[in-house]
Amino acid sequence: SQVLDTRDVQVFKVTVNGQDAQFAFGEKHSFKGTPLEITFPNELRRGQEAIVEISFESSPQSSALQWFTPQWFTPEQTSGKKHPFLFSQCQVEFV
C-alpha cells in the first residue's frame, strides 16, 4: 500500500498500473492533513515501478496542493499545455 498526505481534496478514483485500486482516508489531523491510503490491486516486487493515477478535485483550502498563477507559469509550460501548473510540497510514505 501507499499513504499520501492530503488536505481538503475529494478523491473519485485511484488506479495503479491501469487497474482500479481501493483507497480510504484516515483520521484528519489539525495541521498534518488527512492520510489517503491506497491499496495496490497486485503485489509489487522489489524494484518494480508503479504508475499511480488519482482522479481528484481540489478546493481553495487545499494547502497541500498549490496552483502556480499565470504570472509565473502558463498552461503552455506544462506537459499537456492546457491546464495550470499544479505542485505538491508533501512527501510520499511507502508502507
Secondary structure as the mmCIF struct_conf table of DSSP 4:
data_model
#
loop_
_struct_conf.conf_type_id
_struct_conf.id
_struct_conf.beg_label_comp_id
_struct_conf.beg_label_asym_id
_struct_conf.beg_label_seq_id
_struct_conf.end_label_comp_id
_struct_conf.end_label_asym_id
_struct_conf.end_label_seq_id
STRN STRN1 GLN A 2 THR A 6
BEND BEND1 ARG A 7 ASP A 8
STRN STRN2 GLN A 10 VAL A 16
TURN_TY1_P TURN_TY1_P1 ASN A 17 GLY A 18
STRN STRN3 GLN A 19 ASP A 20
STRN STRN4 GLN A 22 PHE A 25
STRN STRN5 HIS A 29 HIS A 29
TURN_TY1_P TURN_TY1_P2 SER A 30 LYS A 32
STRN STRN6 GLY A 33 GLY A 33
STRN STRN7 THR A 34 THR A 39
BEND BEND2 PRO A 41 ASN A 42
HELX_LH_PP_P HELX_LH_PP_P1 GLU A 43 ARG A 45
TURN_TY1_P TURN_TY1_P3 ARG A 46 GLY A 47
STRN STRN8 VAL A 52 GLU A 57
TURN_TY1_P TURN_TY1_P4 PRO A 60 GLN A 61
TURN_TY1_P TURN_TY1_P5 SER A 63 ALA A 64
STRN STRN9 LEU A 65 TRP A 67
TURN_TY1_P TURN_TY1_P6 PRO A 70 TRP A 72
HELX_RH_3T_P HELX_RH_3T_P1 PRO A 75 GLN A 77
BEND BEND3 THR A 78 HIS A 83
STRN STRN10 LEU A 86 SER A 88
STRN STRN11 GLU A 93 PHE A 94
#
